[in-house]
Amino acid sequence: MDWRGFAVTFGTVFLAELGDKTQIATLLFATKSHRPFSVFLGSGLALITSSALAVLIGAVLGKALPTAVISRVAGGLFVVLGVLLILGKF
């Protein structure tokens, strides 16, 4: 196991998820639910599933394209999504 990679990934994702829309939505679900453990399991499974999908796609793309290209495309997507959010398109 690559503990350094694990720690960097955990720290980055943990900090990125703090206060994001997903966490706020989960908080709201938990306030309305009488079964917070079900909300925890549902949100946890959703995060695991989306992370697994990202890892699978990343592994395939990592074999097909140079890392620099993937980084530029990802950065461009972040910029486009940020602009769309600012403009209220999401």
N, C-alpha and C positions, 0 to 999 in steps of 0.2 A: 504494500500500500504506500502510495506517495503522500505522506503526512503533510508535507509542505503545500502541495497542491490542494489537498483536502482543506487545510486551514485557510489558505487564501480564498478558495471558492466559498467556503462557509462564511467567512468574514465579509466578503464582498456581497454575496446574496443576502445575508442577514441585514447588513446596513442598507442595502438597496430596497429591501422590502419594508423597512420601518416606515410607517406613516404613508405607505403608498395606497392606491385605490383598493387593492385586494385586501390589505389589512383593515382598512376602514370598513369595507363591506362585510368582512368577517366579524368585526366588532359589532356592527349593526345587527347582523344575523344572531349573534350571541345574546344581544340585549332583548331581542324579541322571542328567542327560543326558550323553552322550558327544559331543553335538553342540550346544554352547552357542549357536552362530550360529542354529540352527533355533529355539531357545527365544527368542532375541532377535527374530527375524523374526516368530514367532508372537505374542509379546506386543506387539510394535510394531504389527502389523497389527490386533490386537484393540483397542488403544488408539486407533488412527486411526479404525477403524470406529465405535467407541462415541462418539468425539468428533464424527465426521461426523454421526451420528444426532442427537446433542445440538444441533449447530449447525442442522441442518435443522428440527428441532422448535422450537428457539428462534426461528428466523427466521419460522416460521409463526405461533407464538404472539405474537411481537413485533408482528405486523401486526394480530392479532385482539384483543389485550388490552393494557391499559395496563401499563407497566413496573412500576408500584407493585403491581399485583395479582399479577403473575408473581413479584415479589420476596417478597411475603407468603406465597404458596402454597409457593414453594421453601423459605423459612425454616420454615414449618410442617412441611413434609415432613422437613427435617433434624431438627427437634425430635422428631417422631414416630419416625423411624428411630433416633435416639440413644436414646430411651427404650426402644424394642424391643431394641436392642443391649444396654443395661444390664440389661434383664430376661431376657436370654438367649434371645430369640425368633428370633434370626438366628444 
